[in-house]
């Protein structure tokens, strides 16, 4: 760690994740790259998550715990983490996931050797109580047109340059960002001229059941449609592409059994 602070600040918003929090933090403690701090922000948990976080922080000087005065949602929670973080790079982590011990070392190495890149991420596996069941693969060098199909950058595995994050104003607090805050952040990055790099290997595992449709509300689909419409305009994409902003609403009306079958098939292929 330098005199100014660690190279990497891990931003973790936590909400009612007490049973899985220790496992997530252990995967950070096991990183081969050790110059990090972890900023945990509790977003109004009611299940003992805050107490668990404080207990874990007592045994690790690199962990800090803060909390919101009320439940604010992920975007504002992560911005709160960033406001007190000291690192040169911001990494993400969720309180119910886990990652490879080499994750930070590889992401830092990529940012150090690619000054033209503002955010580095990786492929991401999906797992549940039965084990790993899927893999999200992303293009190595995403281009603006890649945003049309969906977010071309996995959020949870990512690491960003702090100065780029601050230059675009962080996540933001608009209500229509809920469950689409990461997609919007990448639109802002690309609109400002920043670019991303996706390492072509899975370094992160997301706890995710197979029944994704049941966890996506109509409001979250509307929010994504708003983010897509605004984002396509920010990137200067043609009207033909902008019309495809309605894709989340098309997904909403897709029967659950069909949507989940297609999702499993895509991730397993």
N, C-alpha and C positions, 0 to 999 in steps of 0.2 A: 504494500500500500504506500502511495506517495504521501508527501506532507499535505497535499491538498485534498486527499481522499482516495478512495479505491478507484480502480479503473472501471469497474462494472458495478452498477446499482441494479439490483433485481427488484422490479415493481410487482407486488402481489396484493391484489385486493382479495379480502377473505370475507365470506358470508356463509354462516352455517355449514362449515366444512370440518368440524372438530374431528370426526372419525378418520379423515384422510390427511389432515394437515401435517402430521409428523412425518409421514412417508414422503410427502412432497418436499418438505424442508430437508429431510435426510438426503434426497437426491441432489440438493444444492450443496450440502456439506461434503458430499463425496466427489465434488468436482476436482479434476486435476489442476484446473486453474483456480488459484486461491485468493486472488486480489479482488474480492467482491464484498459488497454489503447487501443485506436483504431488508427492504422496507416493507413491512406488513401493515396494511390499513384495514381495520375492521369496519365493515359497512352496516353496523347495527345488528350483528348476529344475536340470536336468541337461544343458541344451543350450547354455550360454553366455549365457542371458538376463540373469543377474546382471551379468556383465562388460559386456554391451551397455548395460544400464541405467546402470552407473557411468560408462561412457564418455560417454554422452549427458548425464549430470548434470554432468560436468566443464565442459561448454560452456554451462550454463544455471543461474544462481544460484537460480532459482525451483524447481528440481527437487531433491528429497531422496530418497535410497535407503536403505531399511531391509530387514531380512530376518528370516524366521522361523528358529528353530533346527532345525525339521523341517517336513515338509509337513503343514499344518493344515487346508487347505480354504479356500474363498473367504470364508465368514462370519467366521472367526477372523482371516483375513488383513486383511479390510476393517476389522474392529474394531481391529486393530493399527495400521493407517493412521490411523484416527480418533483413536487415543490420543495421537498425536504431532502431529496437524494443528492449525493455528492459526486457520483461517478461521471466519468467521461463518456461511458456507454450505458444505455438503459436496456436491460434484458427483461423479458416477461416470464411469468410463471404463474400458474393457477394452483389453488390450494388443494386440488384433488388429482393432480397429475404427477408425472415423474419424467425424468430425463436421463440421458446418457451421461456418464462421468466425464466424457470428453467434450460435452456440448459447449461449454463456455470457451474452452481452449480453441476449438475449431471456429467458433463465431468471432472471437477476438482476432484470431489469426487472419480471417477473411477480411475483416474491417481494416486491420493494419496494413494489409497488402493490396487493398483495393480502395484507394482514397476517393475514387469516383462514385463509390457506393455509400448510401446513407443508412440502409437497413439490410441486414443479412438474416435469413431464416433457413429452414430446412424442411425436409419431408416430415410427416407426422403420422404415427400409427395411432389407431383407436383400439381401446381395450375395455373389457368389462369383467365381471366376476368369472367368466369362462376363459379369459385370456385375450390375446390380440386377435382382432377379427377384421381389421381393415387398415389401409394405408393411403394417406393423402399425398399424392405426388404433385409437385409444382414445377413449372418451367424454370430453368436456370436463370435466364435473363428476361424477366417479364417486360413486355412492351405495353403501351397504352391500350392497344386493342384487346389485350388479354383480360382487361377488366370487364369486358362485356359478358363473359361467361360466369364471372364471379370474382371474389377476391383472389388475386394471383399470388398472395403471400400469406402463409400460415402465421397467425398472430401470436399464439401462445409460445412457439419456439423462437421468436425473433429476438434480435438485438439491434438497437438503433444508436446512431450518433446523437448525443444529447443536444448539440447545437442545431441539428436539423429538426429534431423534435420541438425545440423551443421556437425555431424560426417559423413553424407552421401553426403555432399556438396550442400545441398539445392535442388532446382528444376533443375537448370542448364539452359543453354541458347541455346542448339542445336535447329536448325530449325525444325527437325523432332519431337520435343516435342509438337508442337502447337496442342492444343486440346487433348493432351494425357499426359500432364505434371504430373498430379496426379497419373496416372497408373504407370508411370516410377518411381515416388518417392516411391511408395509402393514396387515396385520391389527392389529398392535399400535398403529400410528398411529391407525387409525379407532376402535379400542376405547377409546383415551384421549381421543377427541373431536377429533383433528386431521383435516384434510381435504386433498384433493389437487386440482390443476388440471393438465389435459393441454392443451398448446398444440396447435392443430389444423393442424400442419404437420410434415413430417419434418425434424428437425435432427440426426439421428444415423443412422449406417449400421452395421449389425452384419454381420460376416463370418459367413456361415451357409450351409452347403450345403443342397441340397434334400432330402437323405435324412435328415430329422430323426429318424425312428423308430430308425435304427441307432445313434444317439448317446444314446438314452434307455434306461437299464437298468431292470430290474424294481424294484431297490431305490430308484431315484430316483422311480418312480411310487408306491411305497409311502410314501416320505417326503412326497410332495405330498399324498397322501390323508390322512396324519396331520396335516399343516399345515392342510389344508382343514377337517377335522373340528374341530380345536381352534379354528381361526379363526372358523368359523361360530358356534361356541358363544360365543366372545369377543364377537362382534357381536350376540348375542342373536337370531340367526335361528331360524326355526321348525324343528321336527324334519323337516318335509318337505324343507327346504333342506339340512339336515345330512346326510340320506341321500345327497344328490348328491355328497358327499365321495368316493364311490367312482369318480367320473368318470375319474381317472387310470388306474385299474385296467381300466376298460372300454376306454380307449385302448390300453392295453398288449396286450390280446387282439385288437385290430383288426389285420387283415393289413397288413403294411408298405406294400404297393403302394397300398392303399386310403387308409391314413392320410396318406401323402405326397401323393397326388393331391388329397385334400380340403384339406390344408394349403396346397398351391400354389394351388389354386383360390380359397381364401378370401383369401389375401394378394394375389393378382393381381386380384381383383374390385374 
